């Protein structure tokens, strides 16, 4: 299970990989942050984005900041909070 640490000068911002039901690694990550606030929305072209206080912006169709993975989708769930699918 991998954890991607994202750049932020004020808070801890991590994407923690979730496991599938069979115990194997998935391509889905849970956003974990110590930031008390978070901006979210959609660009004029329809891409979803989220930004914890102090950054970075995580946006569909772009690379995860400081990493090679690309954000495929962003979903807000009641069980896990923000879930990000990477490819």
OpenMM code with the backbone's topology and positions (N, CA, C; nanometers):
from openmm import Vec3, app, unit

residues = "UNK UNK UNK UNK UNK UNK UNK UNK UNK UNK UNK UNK UNK UNK UNK UNK UNK UNK UNK UNK UNK UNK UNK UNK UNK UNK UNK UNK UNK UNK UNK UNK UNK UNK UNK UNK UNK UNK UNK UNK UNK UNK UNK UNK UNK UNK UNK UNK UNK UNK UNK UNK UNK UNK UNK UNK UNK UNK UNK UNK UNK UNK UNK UNK UNK UNK UNK UNK UNK UNK UNK UNK UNK UNK UNK UNK UNK UNK UNK UNK UNK UNK UNK UNK UNK UNK UNK".split()
positions = [
    Vec3(0.0849, -0.1166, 0.0000),
    Vec3(0.0000, 0.0000, 0.0000),
    Vec3(0.0901, 0.1238, 0.0000),
    Vec3(0.0712, 0.2097, -0.0978),
    Vec3(0.1583, 0.3253, -0.1159),
    Vec3(0.0947, 0.4518, -0.0590),
    Vec3(0.1807, 0.5452, -0.0217),
    Vec3(0.1375, 0.6777, 0.0203),
    Vec3(0.2152, 0.7790, -0.0620),
    Vec3(0.1450, 0.8713, -0.1272),
    Vec3(0.2076, 0.9797, -0.2016),
    Vec3(0.1973, 1.1060, -0.1179),
    Vec3(0.3119, 1.1641, -0.0820),
    Vec3(0.3138, 1.2879, -0.0053),
    Vec3(0.3193, 1.4041, -0.1030),
    Vec3(0.2319, 1.5020, -0.0845),
    Vec3(0.2228, 1.6157, -0.1744),
    Vec3(0.2824, 1.7394, -0.1097),
    Vec3(0.3353, 1.8318, -0.1924),
    Vec3(0.4006, 1.9505, -0.1362),
    Vec3(0.3008, 2.0462, -0.0716),
    Vec3(0.3301, 2.0855, 0.0521),
    Vec3(0.2480, 2.1822, 0.1234),
    Vec3(0.3325, 2.2382, 0.2369),
    Vec3(0.3438, 2.3705, 0.2454),
    Vec3(0.4292, 2.4334, 0.3463),
    Vec3(0.3646, 2.4379, 0.4844),
    Vec3(0.2307, 2.4255, 0.4898),
    Vec3(0.1601, 2.4443, 0.6157),
    Vec3(0.1033, 2.3159, 0.6758),
    Vec3(0.0672, 2.2190, 0.5926),
    Vec3(-0.0051, 2.1014, 0.6395),
    Vec3(0.0493, 1.9741, 0.5753),
    Vec3(0.0150, 1.8607, 0.6337),
    Vec3(0.0451, 1.7312, 0.5746),
    Vec3(-0.0651, 1.7014, 0.4741),
    Vec3(-0.0259, 1.6690, 0.3497),
    Vec3(-0.1218, 1.6316, 0.2459),
    Vec3(-0.0720, 1.5020, 0.1844),
    Vec3(-0.1507, 1.3971, 0.1964),
    Vec3(-0.1117, 1.2658, 0.1452),
    Vec3(-0.2252, 1.2018, 0.0678),
    Vec3(-0.1875, 1.1204, -0.0290),
    Vec3(-0.2815, 1.0317, -0.0960),
    Vec3(-0.2430, 0.8908, -0.0524),
    Vec3(-0.3347, 0.8233, 0.0171),
    Vec3(-0.3078, 0.6880, 0.0679),
    Vec3(-0.3834, 0.5864, -0.0165),
    Vec3(-0.3078, 0.4919, -0.0695),
    Vec3(-0.3653, 0.3903, -0.1568),
    Vec3(-0.4593, 0.2992, -0.0788),
    Vec3(-0.5745, 0.2731, -0.1373),
    Vec3(-0.6715, 0.1813, -0.0772),
    Vec3(-0.6541, 0.0419, -0.1358),
    Vec3(-0.6924, -0.0577, -0.0595),
    Vec3(-0.6837, -0.1965, -0.1053),
    Vec3(-0.8186, -0.2411, -0.1603),
    Vec3(-0.8131, -0.3312, -0.2586),
    Vec3(-0.9362, -0.3922, -0.3089),
    Vec3(-0.9838, -0.4948, -0.2067),
    Vec3(-1.1043, -0.5454, -0.2256),
    Vec3(-1.1603, -0.6443, -0.1324),
    Vec3(-1.0754, -0.7700, -0.1236),
    Vec3(-1.0034, -0.8037, -0.2326),
    Vec3(-0.9188, -0.9233, -0.2313),
    Vec3(-0.7813, -0.8973, -0.1694),
    Vec3(-0.7591, -0.7749, -0.1190),
    Vec3(-0.6335, -0.7420, -0.0528),
    Vec3(-0.5261, -0.6883, -0.1443),
    Vec3(-0.5508, -0.6836, -0.2730),
    Vec3(-0.4531, -0.6325, -0.3694),
    Vec3(-0.4581, -0.4796, -0.3734),
    Vec3(-0.3455, -0.4187, -0.4153),
    Vec3(-0.3412, -0.2741, -0.4313),
    Vec3(-0.4386, -0.2305, -0.5394),
    Vec3(-0.4993, -0.1138, -0.5216),
    Vec3(-0.5903, -0.0596, -0.6217),
    Vec3(-0.5293, 0.0671, -0.6809),
    Vec3(-0.5996, 0.1271, -0.7751),
    Vec3(-0.5554, 0.2540, -0.8335),
    Vec3(-0.6318, 0.3702, -0.7722),
    Vec3(-0.6912, 0.3464, -0.6540),
    Vec3(-0.7724, 0.4460, -0.5850),
    Vec3(-0.6997, 0.4881, -0.4570),
    Vec3(-0.6977, 0.6197, -0.4342),
    Vec3(-0.6286, 0.6773, -0.3189),
    Vec3(-0.7247, 0.7646, -0.2399),
    Vec3(-0.7045, 0.7684, -0.1089),
    Vec3(-0.7845, 0.8526, -0.0202),
    Vec3(-0.7014, 0.9755, 0.0153),
    Vec3(-0.7623, 1.0935, 0.0057),
    Vec3(-0.6944, 1.2168, 0.0450),
    Vec3(-0.6940, 1.2273, 0.1967),
    Vec3(-0.5765, 1.2440, 0.2536),
    Vec3(-0.5608, 1.2654, 0.3974),
    Vec3(-0.4833, 1.3955, 0.4154),
    Vec3(-0.5367, 1.4868, 0.4964),
    Vec3(-0.4693, 1.6141, 0.5179),
    Vec3(-0.4984, 1.6673, 0.6577),
    Vec3(-0.4052, 1.7461, 0.7094),
    Vec3(-0.4260, 1.8132, 0.8371),
    Vec3(-0.4858, 1.9520, 0.8159),
    Vec3(-0.5096, 1.9893, 0.6911),
    Vec3(-0.5671, 2.1197, 0.6585),
    Vec3(-0.7132, 2.1251, 0.7026),
    Vec3(-0.7529, 2.2320, 0.7734),
    Vec3(-0.8922, 2.2423, 0.8170),
    Vec3(-0.9873, 2.2863, 0.7052),
    Vec3(-0.9327, 2.3404, 0.5973),
    Vec3(-1.0184, 2.3857, 0.4872),
    Vec3(-0.9710, 2.3274, 0.3552),
    Vec3(-1.0653, 2.3191, 0.2618),
    Vec3(-1.0379, 2.2588, 0.1319),
    Vec3(-1.1284, 2.3254, 0.0293),
    Vec3(-1.0701, 2.3692, -0.0805),
    Vec3(-1.1491, 2.4226, -0.1907),
    Vec3(-1.1778, 2.3093, -0.2874),
    Vec3(-1.2972, 2.3086, -0.3459),
    Vec3(-1.3258, 2.2124, -0.4515),
    Vec3(-1.4165, 2.2784, -0.5537),
    Vec3(-1.4159, 2.2236, -0.6723),
    Vec3(-1.4999, 2.2796, -0.7771),
    Vec3(-1.4726, 2.2143, -0.9104),
    Vec3(-1.5193, 2.2818, -1.0149),
    Vec3(-1.4991, 2.2351, -1.1519),
    Vec3(-1.4459, 2.3498, -1.2355),
    Vec3(-1.3589, 2.3162, -1.3288),
    Vec3(-1.3085, 2.4153, -1.4231),
    Vec3(-1.4174, 2.4428, -1.5267),
    Vec3(-1.4041, 2.5495, -1.6066),
    Vec3(-1.5028, 2.5750, -1.7119),
    Vec3(-1.5150, 2.4602, -1.8122),
    Vec3(-1.4099, 2.3783, -1.8238),
    Vec3(-1.4137, 2.2644, -1.9161),
    Vec3(-1.4658, 2.1372, -1.8499),
    Vec3(-1.5053, 2.1446, -1.7205),
    Vec3(-1.5684, 2.0319, -1.6542),
    Vec3(-1.4778, 1.9416, -1.5724),
    Vec3(-1.3503, 1.9762, -1.5590),
    Vec3(-1.2603, 1.8945, -1.4775),
    Vec3(-1.2767, 1.9304, -1.3303),
    Vec3(-1.2899, 1.8291, -1.2436),
    Vec3(-1.3002, 1.8516, -1.0999),
    Vec3(-1.1615, 1.8794, -1.0429),
    Vec3(-1.1587, 1.9612, -0.9362),
    Vec3(-1.0328, 1.9864, -0.8672),
    Vec3(-1.0588, 2.0008, -0.7181),
    Vec3(-0.9544, 1.9769, -0.6392),
    Vec3(-0.9568, 2.0015, -0.4956),
    Vec3(-0.8244, 2.0658, -0.4588),
    Vec3(-0.8277, 2.1519, -0.3575),
    Vec3(-0.7062, 2.2184, -0.3116),
    Vec3(-0.7107, 2.2374, -0.1611),
    Vec3(-0.6300, 2.1585, -0.0881),
    Vec3(-0.6191, 2.1809, 0.0559),
    Vec3(-0.5555, 2.3178, 0.0813),
    Vec3(-0.5823, 2.3762, 0.1972),
    Vec3(-0.5210, 2.5044, 0.2341),
    Vec3(-0.3695, 2.4946, 0.2187),
    Vec3(-0.3088, 2.5882, 0.1485),
    Vec3(-0.1644, 2.5864, 0.1251),
    Vec3(-0.1241, 2.5079, 0.0026),
    Vec3(-0.2206, 2.4469, -0.0682),
    Vec3(-0.1922, 2.3739, -0.1915),
    Vec3(-0.1552, 2.2311, -0.1653),
    Vec3(-0.1307, 2.1582, -0.2682),
    Vec3(-0.1367, 2.1903, -0.4097),
    Vec3(-0.2777, 2.1673, -0.4662),
    Vec3(-0.2977, 2.2101, -0.5898),
    Vec3(-0.4220, 2.1811, -0.6600),
    Vec3(-0.4121, 2.0405, -0.7173),
    Vec3(-0.5131, 1.9592, -0.6929),
    Vec3(-0.5219, 1.8246, -0.7498),
    Vec3(-0.6381, 1.8299, -0.8477),
    Vec3(-0.6090, 1.8110, -0.9785),
    Vec3(-0.7120, 1.8291, -1.0804),
    Vec3(-0.7142, 1.7114, -1.1770),
    Vec3(-0.8363, 1.6717, -1.2147),
    Vec3(-0.8529, 1.5632, -1.3115),
    Vec3(-0.7795, 1.5964, -1.4411),
    Vec3(-0.7159, 1.4940, -1.4991),
    Vec3(-0.6464, 1.5108, -1.6261),
    Vec3(-0.5066, 1.5668, -1.6155),
    Vec3(-0.4593, 1.5925, -1.4929),
    Vec3(-0.3239, 1.6461, -1.4745),
    Vec3(-0.2430, 1.5522, -1.3852),
    Vec3(-0.1125, 1.5744, -1.3822),
    Vec3(-0.0251, 1.4947, -1.2962),
    Vec3(-0.0468, 1.5303, -1.1504),
    Vec3(-0.0311, 1.4304, -1.0642),
    Vec3(-0.0276, 1.4549, -0.9212),
    Vec3(0.0972, 1.5395, -0.8958),
    Vec3(0.0859, 1.6528, -0.8251),
    Vec3(0.2026, 1.7376, -0.8032),
    Vec3(0.3220, 1.6599, -0.7468),
    Vec3(0.4380, 1.6779, -0.8100),
    Vec3(0.5648, 1.6132, -0.7724),
    Vec3(0.5663, 1.4622, -0.7931),
    Vec3(0.4731, 1.4079, -0.8708),
    Vec3(0.4679, 1.2646, -0.8989),
    Vec3(0.4344, 1.2430, -1.0465),
    Vec3(0.4491, 1.1200, -1.0954),
    Vec3(0.4252, 1.0915, -1.2373),
    Vec3(0.2830, 1.0460, -1.2672),
    Vec3(0.2075, 1.0070, -1.1651),
    Vec3(0.0716, 0.9578, -1.1851),
    Vec3(-0.0216, 1.0700, -1.2313),
    Vec3(-0.1232, 1.0327, -1.3112),
    Vec3(-0.2213, 1.1278, -1.3614),
    Vec3(-0.3542, 1.1046, -1.2891),
    Vec3(-0.4201, 1.2125, -1.2505),
    Vec3(-0.5494, 1.2051, -1.1824),
    Vec3(-0.6565, 1.1726, -1.2868),
    Vec3(-0.7200, 1.0566, -1.2730),
    Vec3(-0.8263, 1.0160, -1.3643),
    Vec3(-0.9609, 1.0707, -1.3195),
    Vec3(-0.9895, 1.0624, -1.1879),
    Vec3(-1.1171, 1.1137, -1.1378),
    Vec3(-1.1053, 1.1488, -0.9903),
    Vec3(-1.1944, 1.2378, -0.9472),
    Vec3(-1.2044, 1.2799, -0.8071),
    Vec3(-1.3495, 1.2605, -0.7654),
    Vec3(-1.3701, 1.1916, -0.6540),
    Vec3(-1.5057, 1.1665, -0.6040),
    Vec3(-1.5115, 1.1994, -0.4550),
    Vec3(-1.6223, 1.2547, -0.4105),
    Vec3(-1.6452, 1.2777, -0.2684),
    Vec3(-1.7409, 1.1704, -0.2194),
    Vec3(-1.6974, 1.0915, -0.1198),
    Vec3(-1.7799, 0.9844, -0.0660),
    Vec3(-1.8103, 1.0114, 0.0809),
    Vec3(-1.9191, 0.9559, 0.1298),
    Vec3(-1.9519, 0.9720, 0.2715),
    Vec3(-1.8645, 0.8833, 0.3594),
    Vec3(-1.8175, 0.7724, 0.3058),
    Vec3(-1.7392, 0.6773, 0.3854),
    Vec3(-1.5917, 0.7158, 0.3979),
    Vec3(-1.5315, 0.7622, 0.2869),
    Vec3(-1.3872, 0.7867, 0.2846),
    Vec3(-1.3489, 0.9333, 0.2612),
    Vec3(-1.4436, 1.0213, 0.2375),
    Vec3(-1.4081, 1.1588, 0.2016),
    Vec3(-1.3698, 1.1633, 0.0540),
    Vec3(-1.2650, 1.2376, 0.0206),
    Vec3(-1.2239, 1.2485, -0.1194),
    Vec3(-1.1436, 1.1268, -0.1620),
    Vec3(-1.1863, 1.0677, -0.2727),
    Vec3(-1.1214, 0.9519, -0.3324),
    Vec3(-1.0704, 0.9945, -0.4703),
    Vec3(-0.9450, 0.9647, -0.4972),
    Vec3(-0.8825, 1.0020, -0.6232),
    Vec3(-0.8369, 0.8758, -0.6956),
    Vec3(-0.8818, 0.8590, -0.8192),
    Vec3(-0.8378, 0.7455, -0.9008),
    Vec3(-0.7236, 0.7933, -0.9899),
    Vec3(-0.6132, 0.7200, -0.9858),
    Vec3(-0.4946, 0.7556, -1.0638),
    Vec3(-0.4728, 0.6560, -1.1763),
    Vec3(-0.4025, 0.7010, -1.2788),
    Vec3(-0.3608, 0.6094, -1.3856),
    Vec3(-0.2169, 0.6346, -1.4215),
] * unit.nanometer
topology = app.Topology()
chain = topology.addChain("A")
for resn in residues:
    res = topology.addResidue(resn, chain)
    for name in ("N", "CA", "C"):
        topology.addAtom(name, app.Element.getBySymbol(name[0]), res)
